[in-house]
Amino acid sequence: MEQSTTVTGSVMMPSQANPNGNVFGGEIMKMMDSVAYACSVRYAHSNVVTARVDELEFHKPIFIGDLVTCTAKVVFVGHSSMEVFVNVEVQDLEREDNPERALTAYFTMVALDRNGRPHAVRPLDVVTEEDRAAFEAGRRRYEAHKAAKREAAAAALAKKNGATAKATATPAKK
Ligand SMILES: CC(C)(COP(=O)(O)OP(=O)(O)OC[C@H]1O[C@@H](n2cnc3c(N)ncnc32)[C@H](O)[C@@H]1OP(=O)(O)O)[C@@H](O)C(=O)NCCC(=O)NCCS
């Protein structure tokens, strides 16, 4: 398997579920975060933190006794950030059905150096057409996030400048 992909698996236990046997969403989200972490550490060869989760979707319920397999793959790399696609599949072991897609999400992980500051990671090797399409979709989410951050910063600055101008304005003569 390629270096940018990491897989983990686990059988769901009663402590992870509600009284009806449905596994809590948070349990699976924790597994997803964990596999995204392992995948991005392998890629960056350094510590990483989760900065963002996009498009988290629950497609199918998961029950006690199901085998849950999480597959994480780096699909886009910016400068210090990596977008990791996490696909969760579920299989009822007693019925031996084929695994089915249960959850999906895109995790943005940021590589940190020994001082806890973001550091550059190597560019992603995009090989197949599928990789290229996933990379371009990742780039669009990355650029949309950057644009939203710039807009929020500009709006905050404009608000601050407006408040300062109001406070320093000469009071009108009576
Ligand atoms: C993620 C973190 C290290 C970014 O620090 P920062 O000072 O904002 O760093 P920068 O602005 O230089 O951004 C670094 C990279 O992170 C990306 N990034 C930062 N915040 C982001 C967000 N909310 N969503 C997506 N990407 C983000 C930037 O786009 C940038 O990517 P690039 O280098 O590929 O261009 C910092 O916000 C942090 O520590 N957050 C808490 C992380 C954490 O504790 N996670 C565990 C969850 S409890």
The ligand as a Gaussian input file, in Angstrom:
#p B3LYP/6-31G(d) Opt

LIG

0 1
 C       -3.608000      24.692000      13.387000
 C       -2.689000      25.765000      13.977000
 C       -1.327000      25.138000      14.350000
 C       -2.477000      26.823000      12.891000
 O       -1.682000      27.811000      13.453000
 P       -1.609000      29.268000      12.779000
 O       -0.809000      30.118000      13.642000
 O       -2.985000      29.695000      12.393000
 O       -0.744000      28.967000      11.532000
 P       -0.882000      29.528000      10.063000
 O       -1.861000      30.645000       9.913000
 O        0.525000      29.735000       9.604000
 O       -1.482000      28.277000       9.276000
 C       -0.714000      27.121000       9.083000
 C       -1.473000      26.233000       8.135000
 O       -2.651000      25.775000       8.783000
 C       -3.771000      26.028000       7.961000
 N       -4.892000      26.330000       8.840000
 C       -4.870000      27.059000       9.979000
 N       -6.105000      27.115000      10.499000
 C       -6.906000      26.400000       9.677000
 C       -8.289000      26.093000       9.677000
 N       -9.109000      26.531000      10.629000
 N       -8.769000      25.346000       8.667000
 C       -7.962000      24.883000       7.690000
 N       -6.628000      25.141000       7.631000
 C       -6.128000      25.895000       8.613000
 C       -3.388000      27.233000       7.126000
 O       -4.153000      27.319000       5.936000
 C       -1.931000      26.934000       6.859000
 O       -1.839000      25.996000       5.797000
 P       -0.607000      26.059000       4.733000
 O        0.665000      26.214000       5.521000
 O       -0.685000      24.731000       4.045000
 O       -0.867000      27.207000       3.821000
 C       -3.295000      26.442000      15.243000
 O       -4.471000      27.131000      14.850000
 C       -3.625000      25.447000      16.333000
 O       -2.762000      25.014000      17.068000
 N       -4.922000      25.106000      16.461000
 C       -5.349000      24.104000      17.451000
 C       -5.087000      22.698000      16.921000
 C       -5.489000      21.646000      17.909000
 O       -5.208000      21.726000      19.064000
 N       -6.149000      20.612000      17.403000
 C       -6.628000      19.531000      18.211000
 C       -8.077000      19.719000      18.440000
 S       -8.503000      19.978000      20.117000

